C-alpha cells in the first residue's frame, strides 16, 4: 500500500520537496505511467482542488465521506495560475480537512503541496513528473509526513485508495484524445 506502482529506483530517488520534511515518520510512494508528456499532465495538477478541478478520484467515495467534488474533464485556462503560497482545498464545504499550501512549483516537473505546524512543514504531497525514453511519463505521488498513529493509522487505507484514484484519474484525463478546434 505504501509503494503502489513505484519502482525501487523511484523510492530511492530524491525529488523536489524532500528537503522540506527531511526525516518523515511515514514515507509513501505511488506511481503510474501516463501515455503523455509532462507538459500535457502538469495542467491537470495545477487545477486540483475542491474549488477548481476536483481531485479526479472516486466520486462515489467522495460523496460517502461528505465531500462531494466535481472532477473536471478538461483543462480550464482560468485555473492554471497556481502560485506558491496558494491554498488547495480538499473539500468544498466545512467541516473539511485543512487545505494544502502550495510549497513549490517546478513546471512541468513537480508540484509540492503541504501542511505546516508552527511554521514548519509536517506533511507533503509531492507530484513528480519524469519523462521516459519512449515518450511517456512516470507520475509519482510521494507523501512525506510526521502525522502517524491513532486516527492517521485508521484513515491510511482510505487515503491510499483515494490517492490511487487521483493518479488513475489524472492518467485517464491526460491520455484522452485532444478535442479538434
N, C-alpha and C positions, 0 to 999 in steps of 0.2 A: 504493500500500500504506500510506503514512503518512497518508492523508486519506480513507480509505474511508468513504463516506456523509456526510462532513462538508461543510457549505457554507463558502464563503469567509467569510461573516459569523461563523460559529461558530469558525472557525480564528482570526480576528482578535480575537474576544471575550475578555475577562478572566473567569476563573472562580475560585471558591474553591480555594485551594491553590496557585495560580500564584505567590504570593509566597514559597512555601517553597523552590522551585528557580527562581530568577529568570532565570538565563541558561543554560538547558539545552543540552547538546551535541546532543540529539535531542528533537524535539517532534513528537508524533504525535496525530492526532485521528481517531477512528472514531465513527460515529453511525448511529442508526436512529430511525425514527418508530414510536412504540408507540401503539396504539389503546386507551389507558388514561390515567388521571390520575396525576400524580406520587405521590399517596398510595397508589395501587394498585401502583406499581412499586417504591417505596422498600423495602418489607419484603423483597422478593427480594434486594436489595442487602445489607441488614443481615444476612442469614443465609448469605452467601457464606463459603466456606472448606471445606477438606478434612474438618474435624471437624464440619461442620454441613451446609449445603445443597448443597455442592459448588460448581462453577464454571459449571454449566449449558452446558458446551461439548460437544465431540465425545468421547463415552466411548470409542470405538474408539481414537482417538489417545491419550487419557489412558492407556489400558491398554498401548498400544505403547511409550510412553515410561516405563513402570514406575510410573505414578502413577494407579492406578485410583480414580475417585471415584464416589460415589453422589450423583447430582444430584436434589435434591428436586423433587417435582411439586406441592407445596402449601406454603403459608406455615405455619411452625411457630412458635407463640407463644413457646416456650421458647428460641428463637434470636433474638429481637428486641431483646435488651438490650445490644447492642454499645455500647461506650464508647471514648472517646479513650484511646489507650494499649494497647487490646486487640490481640492478635495474630490475624491471619487467615492460616491455614496453606494452602499451595498443594498439598501432597501429604500423604497420611495416614501415611506412614512415612518413616524415614530410610534412605538419604540423600535429602534434599529441598532444594529451593530455600529460602532463608530466608523466614520468614513476613513478610507485610506488617504494618506497625504502623498502627493507625488514627490518623490525624493530625487529621482534622476530620469532624464530623458536623453537617450543617445540614439537619435534617429538614423537609420531604421534598424538599429541593433538591439536596443534594450529600453525597457520601461520598468522603473523600480518604484514601487508603492510601499508605504509602510505606516506604522503607528509609532508614536513617541510617548514616553512617560518621563516626566521631569526633564524634558529637553533632550532625551537620549532615545535613539531608535531601539525598539524592543521586538519588532515584528516586521518582516519584509515579505513582499510578493515581488519576485523578480521575473519578468518576462524577457527571455533572451532569444534572439533570432540568429541562427547560424546557417549560412548557405552551405549546401552540399555541392560536390563536384558535378552532380547530374542535374543541376538546375532547380532542385527542391530546397526546402529549408527545414531545419530542425527548430521546433518551437518548444522551448524549455520553460517550465514554471517552477522556480525554486522558492521554497519558503525557508526562511531563517528566523527562528523565533525563540524568545525567552519564556513564552507562555506555555507552560506544561502543567500536568497534574489536574486533579479534580475535574471541573467542567470541561477543560480542554481535552482530556482523555475521552470523555463521553461523546463530544461532538466530532472528534478526529475522523471517524469513519464517514460521517456525513460530509465533512469538509472535503475529504478525498473524492467522494462521489461527485460533488458539485464542481471541484477543480477539474476532474476528468471531463465532465460535461462541458466546462468552459473551453478546454483545449480542443475537444472534438467539435464544439460549436464554431470556434474560430477557424479551424481547419475546413469545415464544411463551407463556410462563407467565403473564405479566401480562395477556395478551389472552384467556386461556382463560375460558370462562363460569364464573361463581360457582356453587359447589355449593349446592343448596337445603338449608335447615335440616331 
